């Protein structure tokens, strides 16, 4: 695999960054994952906009739009990647370990694409989830590489024989380990509002827009674990999870325990939007 690292195109076996890189020491970095459908990036502009907001908030001096030629070149160099993902990470850069935010002029940039073979099991049959207390920080709207609690939640879910973890802060449901979350109640979609407790997902945004065009009402408001357990349908959204129905949470069936009709309509509309 060819990886772009700080202006150089390298084989992954020889691509390295410094042990003093702030991403390595402090997770002082933001990243994006972009889905590739039919050899093209899906909603690249929205991903880059979110990434720039994260860079600005953390005062990392980098303009992500400068990397657009690199993203295009990656597709040219990897023509076999018709369905896949782009990973881009920008860290503050390399500096001797110290707290405070050094004004570094050379951020560390890593970009690569890789192919994806989709596994349709959850999309078709629905997944099983488990509740995990959301112990993450209050800036979940910035897509930093500090994902240890997301990883721990996912691992806890796998150990409980589930596919994913659903985070809750007290009684309030926030999102999943790497996806946003929607419930369907009496034909209306309900999802946690944007703000510090969730990542403002690109797929979440696309699904809200699609729901509007389908005439499905959407409420962006908080709801509880009990609201989720008594919902008619439940699905997660994310760049890699796309629109993933979930039919069971901690052993409780959601609705009929099968993928519901509203979720199927959203899945179909989303598939059309991706062009596959
Ligand atoms: N929430 C979290 C915690 C995530 O990590 C992600 C994606 O990685 C999402 C939500 C979904 O965001 P997007 O649809 O932009 O991929």
Boltz pocket constraint, residues with backbone or C-beta under 6 A from the ligand:
constraints:
  - pocket:
      binder: B
      contacts: [[A, 33], [A, 140], [A, 150], [A, 175], [A, 176], [A, 177], [A, 178], [A, 179], [A, 180], [A, 198], [A, 199], [A, 200], [A, 201], [A, 202], [A, 203], [A, 204], [A, 237], [A, 238], [A, 239], [A, 240]]
      max_distance: 6.0
